[in-house]
Amino acid sequence: MIEPGGGIEGELLSTTGRPSRRWRWRAGLSGFVLLFLYATAALAPWIAPYQPGEQFRRSPNAPPMRLHVAAPSAWLAQGVLFVHPQRMVDSLRRRYEIDTTARVPLRFFARGHLLATADPKEHFFVLGSDALGRDLFSRLVYGARISLSVGVVGVLISLGVGTLVGVVAGYVGGRTDDVLMRLCEVMMALPAFYFLLALAAVIPPGLSSAQTFALIVVLMSFIRWAGFARVIRGMAASIRELEYVQAAQALGAGRARTIVRHVVPATLGYTIVAATLAIPGFILGESALSLLGLGIQEPSTSWGSLLKDANNLANLDKYPWILAPGVCIAVTTMAFNFLGDQLRDRLDPRAETRS
């Protein structure tokens, strides 16, 4: 007999079919990371030390500044943290020199920000700056608002449409089912990414950031709802044959009431898991469009638009910190995938019988 914990299966599943402690720990960490990211995006004006468009023309492509902890005796007078100022010594190659003999004290809750310099004339860059001298950390925090919101709003729209179409097709059946499923097949037959590029290319110029954001969300939701509808249609077709659903029909419940009270709640387990696993696709889609110049553009910022500078291998070699938005995208995607896998195992009714 194979003992729990032996081999790959023992690592992922316990003897009851539930995920192992290590897997639950990963899912818990993923949930914490996502909560932290969304809280950071919501509190962007307070957490970011600068506005996303604020420029420091004397510090283009400045490297990240290392945070230092002051001696406890200096905490009251100078603060807990400080950085060493840096100045450009080669404007052509954008080379900087750190002045270790001077300090720039940092204060918590200064000037309405979580962390800021004690002297407003001084500045610091936790993740460096871009070619225009804008603080990359501030732009990253503000960009999270768009990139993370695209996933949630897009999934809500696509799942809403997919659930409606799938439940109606599966429960009603007949010609309605045939028409709706043929429509889904047509949508699924389209090459999603290229179709999305074609639609995004016709977005008229001069739109506001809010209008561009809304159009991107609608376009991505438009090409993704069919997959959800196909799965939910099969679930609804099975659920309508269950005894409690037939009992509700026998007691006089109409189609709409039966669907809302019995069929839709029975699909919530799949819906929650599908939403969690689908959000990274929307984030990656927005990032790809913005990276290609068809999504969020200046002066607005998103993680995808921040990666434009990383297209140039020379810039990436000289200024590797500009790849920070890509790290955020990768971490967010992995966190959603880990959390979705955990939810799928917890909400799968067959998990109790797996061994």
C-alpha distance (Angstrom), angle and dihedral (degrees) to the residues before:
residue distance angle dihedral
M1 . . .
I2 3.79 . .
E3 3.77 111.0 .
P4 3.81 121.3 -136.2
G5 3.77 111.2 -88.0
G6 3.80 94.9 31.7
G7 3.78 115.5 125.3
I8 3.77 127.9 -20.3
E9 3.81 95.6 -50.9
G10 3.78 91.5 51.1
E11 3.78 90.1 51.3
L12 3.79 94.2 53.6
L13 3.81 102.7 34.0
S14 3.77 133.4 38.1
T15 3.81 123.2 -146.3
T16 3.82 89.9 -87.5
G17 3.77 92.2 56.2
R18 3.81 92.7 -107.9
P19 3.81 121.1 129.3
S20 3.80 114.4 -88.8
R21 3.78 123.5 -105.2
R22 3.78 91.0 -102.9
W23 3.80 91.4 54.4
R24 3.82 91.8 46.3
W25 3.79 88.3 50.5
R26 3.79 90.4 54.4
A27 3.79 91.2 49.0
G28 3.81 91.1 48.5
L29 3.78 91.2 50.4
S30 3.81 89.7 48.4
G31 3.79 90.8 52.5
F32 3.81 90.6 50.1
V33 3.82 91.6 49.4
L34 3.81 91.8 50.6
L35 3.80 92.0 46.7
F36 3.79 89.3 50.5
L37 3.81 92.8 49.4
Y38 3.80 94.7 48.5
A39 3.82 91.8 45.0
T40 3.80 89.6 50.4
A41 3.81 91.0 50.7
A42 3.80 91.8 48.3
L43 3.82 91.4 50.4
A44 3.81 95.3 41.3
P45 3.86 97.4 129.5
W46 3.80 89.3 54.4
I47 3.79 99.7 40.2
A48 3.82 98.9 41.1
P49 3.82 110.4 77.8
Y50 3.82 92.8 -149.5
Q51 3.78 141.0 27.0
P52 3.82 112.1 -93.4
G53 3.81 92.7 -115.7
E54 3.81 98.1 43.5
Q55 3.81 109.8 120.4
F56 3.77 131.7 -153.9
R57 3.80 101.3 -164.3
R58 3.80 93.4 -170.8
S59 3.81 92.3 58.1
P60 3.82 109.4 52.3
N61 3.80 115.3 162.1
A62 3.79 90.5 0.6
P63 3.83 113.5 177.6
P64 3.82 120.8 -118.2
M65 3.78 114.7 -78.9
R66 3.78 117.4 -127.9
L67 3.80 115.9 -125.8
H68 3.80 115.9 -130.3
V69 3.80 130.0 -164.3
A70 3.80 115.1 -129.7
A71 3.76 123.9 -136.3
P72 3.84 112.1 -84.5
S73 3.80 90.3 -116.0
A74 3.81 90.1 62.4
W75 3.78 98.0 47.4
L76 3.79 95.7 96.3
A77 3.79 95.8 45.5
Q78 3.81 102.7 35.3
G79 3.79 106.0 13.8
V80 3.80 133.6 -112.3
L81 3.81 99.4 -80.4
F82 3.78 133.7 42.3
V83 3.80 140.5 166.5
H84 3.77 131.8 -148.9
P85 3.80 113.4 -115.0
Q86 3.77 118.6 -117.6
R87 3.78 130.6 -155.4
M88 3.78 132.5 -164.3
V89 3.80 113.5 -105.2
D90 3.82 97.9 173.5
S91 3.80 115.9 35.4
L92 3.80 92.5 -176.3
R93 3.79 96.1 55.5
R94 3.81 94.4 27.5
R95 3.79 92.8 -123.5
Y96 3.80 119.6 167.5
E97 3.78 133.7 -159.3
I98 3.81 122.4 -149.0
D99 3.80 116.2 -135.6
T100 3.82 102.3 -145.2
T101 3.80 91.6 179.6
A102 3.82 93.1 67.5
R103 3.77 132.5 59.2
V104 3.80 134.6 -152.7
P105 3.83 106.8 -155.2
L106 3.80 117.8 -142.7
R107 3.79 124.6 -148.4
F108 3.77 129.9 -157.0
F109 3.82 116.3 -127.6
A110 3.81 92.0 8.5
R111 3.82 119.3 157.0
G112 3.81 92.4 -9.0
H113 3.81 96.4 -53.5
L114 3.78 132.6 108.6
L115 3.81 91.5 -123.2
A116 3.79 127.5 8.5
T117 3.77 139.9 150.5
A118 3.78 117.2 -83.5
D119 3.80 89.4 -130.7
P120 3.83 112.8 54.6
K121 3.82 89.6 -148.8
E122 3.80 91.4 62.1
H123 3.80 123.9 74.1
F124 3.78 139.1 -166.0
F125 3.80 133.9 -161.8
V126 3.80 115.9 -152.1
L127 3.82 92.5 -174.3
G128 3.78 98.5 20.4
S129 3.80 128.2 -108.3
D130 3.79 136.5 -83.2
A131 3.79 129.9 -117.3
L132 3.82 91.7 -76.8
G133 3.80 94.1 48.8
R134 3.80 95.2 -105.0
D135 3.79 117.6 149.9
L136 3.81 107.2 -103.7
F137 3.81 94.1 -156.0
S138 3.81 92.2 55.8
R139 3.79 91.8 47.4
L140 3.80 89.7 47.7
V141 3.80 92.2 53.1
Y142 3.80 93.6 47.3
G143 3.79 91.1 43.6
A144 3.80 89.7 56.5
R145 3.79 88.3 67.0
I146 3.80 91.7 65.7
S147 3.80 99.7 34.3
L148 3.80 95.1 48.5
S149 3.80 94.2 40.8
V150 3.80 92.1 52.7
G151 3.81 90.2 61.4
V152 3.79 96.5 49.2
V153 3.81 97.7 41.8
G154 3.80 93.1 42.5
V155 3.79 93.4 50.6
L156 3.79 92.0 47.8
I157 3.81 90.7 54.0
S158 3.81 97.6 42.7
L159 3.79 94.0 43.3
G160 3.78 90.8 46.4
V161 3.81 92.5 53.1
G162 3.81 92.9 39.7
T163 3.80 93.0 49.6
L164 3.80 92.6 48.5
V165 3.81 94.0 48.7
G166 3.80 94.4 41.0
V167 3.79 96.3 47.9
V168 3.81 93.5 47.0
A169 3.82 92.3 47.1
G170 3.79 94.7 46.2
Y171 3.78 97.7 42.8
V172 3.81 100.3 39.3
G173 3.81 96.1 37.3
G174 3.78 122.6 171.8
R175 3.78 120.2 78.3
T176 3.81 91.8 -14.6
D177 3.78 89.3 58.9
D178 3.79 92.4 48.2
V179 3.81 94.7 50.3
L180 3.81 95.1 45.9
M181 3.80 94.4 45.7
R182 3.80 92.4 48.7
L183 3.80 87.6 53.1
C184 3.80 89.6 51.0
E185 3.78 91.1 50.1
V186 3.79 91.2 52.3
M187 3.80 90.6 51.1
M188 3.80 92.7 46.8
A189 3.80 91.5 48.8
L190 3.80 91.3 61.7
P191 3.84 115.1 96.0
A192 3.78 95.6 -110.2
F193 3.78 102.2 -152.6
Y194 3.82 96.4 42.5
F195 3.78 91.0 44.4
L196 3.80 88.6 50.9
L197 3.80 90.4 50.5
A198 3.80 90.5 51.2
L199 3.79 92.4 50.5
A200 3.81 93.5 44.7
A201 3.80 90.9 50.1
V202 3.81 91.0 63.1
I203 3.80 93.7 55.1
P204 3.80 103.9 122.9
P205 3.81 115.7 -116.3
G206 3.75 122.4 -114.5
L207 3.79 96.9 45.8
S208 3.78 119.5 144.9
S209 3.78 121.0 -108.9
A210 3.79 91.7 -104.6
Q211 3.81 92.1 51.4
T212 3.81 92.3 47.6
F213 3.80 90.5 48.8
A214 3.82 91.7 50.4
L215 3.80 92.7 48.6
I216 3.80 93.0 49.6
V217 3.80 91.6 50.3
V218 3.80 92.6 47.9
L219 3.81 92.9 47.5
M220 3.80 94.3 49.9
S221 3.80 91.7 45.1
F222 3.80 90.1 49.5
I223 3.81 93.1 61.2
R224 3.82 97.4 40.4
W225 3.81 106.6 49.0
A226 3.83 95.3 79.6
G227 3.81 94.3 68.4
F228 3.79 91.6 53.8
A229 3.79 91.2 46.7
R230 3.81 92.9 54.4
V231 3.79 93.6 54.2
I232 3.79 95.7 42.5
R233 3.81 90.5 48.1
G234 3.81 90.1 60.4
M235 3.80 91.2 47.3
A236 3.81 92.4 49.2
A237 3.81 91.5 49.2
S238 3.82 89.2 55.6
I239 3.79 95.5 42.4
R240 3.81 93.8 53.9
E241 3.83 88.6 63.6
L242 3.81 93.9 55.4
E243 3.78 117.9 111.1
Y244 3.79 97.8 -118.3
V245 3.81 91.4 52.0
Q246 3.79 92.2 49.4
A247 3.80 89.1 46.2
A248 3.80 89.9 54.9
Q249 3.80 89.7 51.5
A250 3.80 91.1 48.7
L251 3.81 90.2 52.9
G252 3.80 90.1 57.0
A253 3.81 103.2 -96.2
G254 3.79 112.1 155.3
R255 3.77 125.4 -129.3
A256 3.78 95.2 -99.4
R257 3.80 93.5 49.5
T258 3.80 92.6 45.9
I259 3.78 91.8 49.7
V260 3.80 94.5 47.4
R261 3.81 97.7 40.8
H262 3.81 101.8 36.7
V263 3.81 116.4 9.3
V264 3.81 101.3 45.6
P265 3.85 95.3 46.1
A266 3.81 89.1 51.9
T267 3.81 90.1 59.6
L268 3.82 95.8 49.3
G269 3.80 93.3 95.8
Y270 3.78 92.1 60.1
T271 3.81 91.8 39.0
I272 3.81 93.4 56.7
V273 3.79 93.0 47.9
A274 3.81 93.2 44.3
A275 3.80 91.4 49.8
T276 3.80 92.3 51.5
L277 3.79 92.9 49.0
A278 3.82 93.9 43.2
I279 3.80 98.3 53.3
P280 3.84 93.9 77.5
G281 3.80 89.3 56.1
F282 3.80 90.8 58.1
I283 3.81 92.0 46.6
L284 3.80 90.9 50.4
G285 3.81 91.1 45.4
E286 3.80 92.9 53.4
S287 3.80 90.9 45.0
A288 3.81 91.5 51.5
L289 3.81 92.9 49.1
S290 3.81 93.1 47.0
L291 3.80 91.0 45.6
L292 3.80 90.1 53.8
G293 3.81 91.9 47.8
L294 3.82 96.1 -107.5
G295 3.79 99.4 101.2
I296 3.79 135.4 43.3
Q297 3.80 110.3 -0.7
E298 3.78 138.1 -176.3
P299 2.98 134.2 -32.1
S300 3.82 86.4 29.6
T301 3.76 117.8 65.4
S302 3.79 137.9 -147.1
W303 3.77 134.2 163.2
G304 3.79 90.9 -99.0
S305 3.80 94.7 51.3
L306 3.81 90.3 48.1
L307 3.81 89.5 59.1
K308 3.80 92.9 63.9
D309 3.78 92.0 92.7
A310 3.80 89.4 54.3
N311 3.82 89.8 64.4
N312 3.78 87.9 80.1
L313 3.80 109.5 76.6
A314 3.79 90.7 -158.2
N315 3.81 90.7 57.1
L316 3.78 90.8 45.4
D317 3.79 91.1 52.4
K318 3.81 93.8 48.4
Y319 3.80 98.7 36.7
P320 3.83 108.4 27.7
W321 3.81 92.3 167.9
I322 3.82 90.0 76.5
L323 3.82 86.2 76.2
A324 3.84 90.1 70.4
P325 3.86 93.1 101.9
G326 3.81 89.2 56.6
V327 3.79 89.9 53.6
C328 3.81 89.8 52.1
I329 3.81 91.0 50.5
A330 3.82 91.6 49.3
V331 3.82 93.4 47.7
T332 3.80 92.6 47.9
T333 3.80 92.5 48.2
M334 3.80 93.0 49.4
A335 3.81 91.8 46.5
F336 3.80 92.6 53.0
N337 3.81 91.4 46.6
F338 3.81 93.5 50.4
L339 3.80 91.2 46.5
G340 3.80 92.1 46.7
D341 3.81 91.8 51.4
Q342 3.79 90.3 51.5
L343 3.80 92.6 48.7
R344 3.79 90.9 48.0
D345 3.80 91.0 54.6
R346 3.79 92.9 45.7
L347 3.81 95.9 46.3
D348 3.81 96.9 40.3
P349 3.80 106.4 107.6
R350 3.79 90.3 -152.6
A351 3.80 92.9 59.6
E352 3.79 92.1 91.5
T353 3.81 91.7 59.9
R354 3.80 98.2 44.8
S355 3.76 117.7 103.1
